Amino acid sequence: MAELHSGGCHCGQLRYAVDAPLSDIAHCHCSICRRTTGGIVTTWVTVPLASFRWTAGMPAEYASSASCVRYFCAHCGCHLALFTQLSPDTMDLTIATLDQPEAAPANRHIWVKNRLPWLSLDPQLPEDEEENL
């Protein structure tokens, strides 16, 4: 039986659904995520692109690098998703935009070489200096 998860932005203009398990969940410490979200860390879940769909509204897009496009709500500014050409069969979703984020605890850290030195978060999880695609 497939899992169905949903989420959306703060104002409700954008909604999405994912028909897949939430298993690859990482705290990202990269400086690009910090600057695009305004947070000190962004937690992402990577899902198969084929399992993802927008169910309400269409997001605005921002190319944050040559290989990455970030999706956000043009009305409330919420950052919801990221697509990277480095992994073209997947979509990354911000855990905080899930309707039930408590169902998706992180299982690793990525880009720890950029971690803020004063941040301690889930120290028991494995760490990758960068992202292993």
N, C-alpha and C positions, 0 to 999 in steps of 0.2 A: 504494500500500500504506500503510495506516494505521500510525502509531507507537503502541506500547503502553508506558506508563510506570507504575511502581508505587511505593508508599511506605508509610510508617507511622510510628507513634510509637515511643518508646524501649522500652516494655515489650512491645510487640507486640499489645496488645488492639485497636488500631485499624489498619486497612489500607485503602488506596484504590488505585484504578487510573484512568488517564487514557488515552484512546484519541485522541490528538491530538499534533501537533508541539509542542515546547517552544520558543516563539519570543519571546514578550513577557516578558522577564525583567529585573526592576528591583531595584536596591538602594534600599530605602525608609529615609529618614532621619527620618521623623516621630516626634514624641514619644509618640504613642499606641502605635506598634509597639515603641518602646523599653520602655515600661512594661508592655505585655502579654506581651512575650517575655523581657524581662530582658537583651536584647542591645543593642549599640550601633548596630546596623543589622540590618534583616531583608531578606533577598532573597526576592522573590516571583516566581512564574511565573503568568501569567494564562492560563487555558485555557477553552475553551467549556464552559459548564455541562452541556450535553448529552453531553459526552465524559467527564465525571467521575462516579465512583460509589464509595461506601464498599463494600469487599469483606469486611470483618470489623469487627464492633462498630459502635456508634453513638456519636458524639462528644457531649461536653457542649458547651453553647453559652454565649456571653457577648456581649451587645449592648454593644459598646464605644462606640457612638455611635447617633444616631437612624437612621442608614442602614446601619450595618455590624454583622454578626454574625460572631464569631470562633469557631472550632471547635477544641476541645482534648481531650486524653485526661483523663478524670476520675481515672484511676489514677496515671499518671506525670507529668501536667501538661504534656505536650508540646503546643505550639501548632502545628496542622497547616494550617489553612485559614481563609479569610476570604471572606464573601459581602457584596457591597454592592449596595444597591438602586439606586445610581447607575449600575451596569453589570449589570443583571439577567440577562444572558445568559452571564455568566462566573463563574468561581470562581478565587480566588487561592490558591495553595499555597506553603507555605514550602519553598524549595529544599532546605534541610537535611534535610527528612523524606523526600526521594526516595531510593530504593534506590541510584540512581546520580547523585548530585548533580553529579559531575564532567561529566556530559553536558549541563549547563544553565548555562553561564557568563552572567553578567549582560551586558545590552547598553545599559543606561542607569541613571541615578540619578533618583529622584523625591523630592520634598519636601526639596530641598537647603537651603531657607531655614531648616530646623530642624537641619541637620547639626551635629554636635559640632565645634567649631572646631579641635580637635586631631586629627581623623580625616582620614587620606588613604587613599582606597581607589579603585582603578581610575580614576585621574585622566584617562585618555584617553577615557572614555565621555561621551556627551552628558548634560546635566543639565536637569531641569525644576524650577523653584522650588516647584511644587506637583505635582499629578497631572493629567495631561491625559487625560481619559476619552474 
